[in-house]
């Protein structure tokens, strides 16, 4: 793995958090970064990846950081309700989003501006930890596709596996020992060039979303050495809640 030097200016939040998070991950995980050079060294871009654990935003941040970029996440707005946490996440350049809300449009505008400003924006297209029984990527939401089509920036897919062994979905306690292997494989940019000039119809956005999810799924297949189900899990069709712990009744978290 080739580690790039950080070119971007780091805020106080990054100077504070990076050594703490890295020490925690080094003590609990081993990592295998594959084809990380596919992450652009400069310029606005979107990193899209599958979501298997509440801890994988940290391991994904480590991947992006190790390749010389500061990750800017679309983070759920609940993390910004505490004043101290809000100040920290804002200083770190994270973008609050109110999921399943009309106010999510503000996050879209902020993400588009971040990309145009040359930032590396990280998006989980599934919108939540996968509900697929086998842990495979689900159907995707349209946010990443809409940002990409609005900016024409590279969309870099990542397939990852292993973080769920450290912290299973919605588990209260991590399994710290022995250290868990987290593997992340970075793909080449998803080709959306033929869609950029087309009107932003539902069909065009869906096609872009499907291409993004297909690229992520193919990388997860490579990492796992297995074949994904022929049809991606759809939360709406399955009748499972789209946010929060799916094992608890609606109205609880």
C-alpha positions, 0 to 999 in steps of 0.5 A: 500500500502506498500512503500519500501525504496529506495535502489538505489543510486540517482543522483542529478537529482533525488534529485532535481526532486522527491520532485517537481514532488511529490508535483505537483502530490499530489496537483492534483491527488489521487492514488490507487496502486494495487499489487505494491509488484509485482515490483521486489525489486531488479534486472533488470526488465522491467515495461510495461504499457499502455499509455493514457496521456503525464502525465502518465510517471510521475504517473508511475514514482511515482508508481515505486519510491514508491516501491523502484526502480528508473525508467529508461525510453525509452524517445523520443530523442526530449527531449534530444535536449536541453542541459540543459534537456539532462544533466538532463535526462542523469543524471536521467538515462533516455535512448533516442530513435529515434522513427521510426528510424534505430538509435533506435537500440542504445536505445535497446542496452542501455536498455539491458545493463541497465537491465543487470546492475540491473536497472528497465526499463520502456517501453510503448510497444504501442510507443505512446499515444493510438489512440484507440477511447475508450482509450484501449491498441493498438497493441504493438511494439517489443522493450519490447519483444526483451529486455526481450528475450535478457536478460531473465529478469522479464516483469512486466505488469501494467494496468493504468487509470485516468491520461487522466482525468488530461491531456487529450491526446494532450491537451494543458492545464490540468484539475487540480481540483478536484484532479483526481484518478489515478489507477495502477494495477501491474500484475505478470511477463509475462511468456516468458520462452518457447520463450527465447531459440528459434531463434529471428524470427519475429513470436517469437518476435510477440508472446512475444509482443502479450503476453505482450499486452494481460497481460496489457489489462487484467489489464486495464480491471480490473482497468476499470471494462469493457471489451476491444474490441476483436481486439486491435487497429492497427495504420497502419491498421487504417491509422493514424500517429504513432507519434505526434498529430494525430489530426494535419496534417503530418509534424506538431507536 
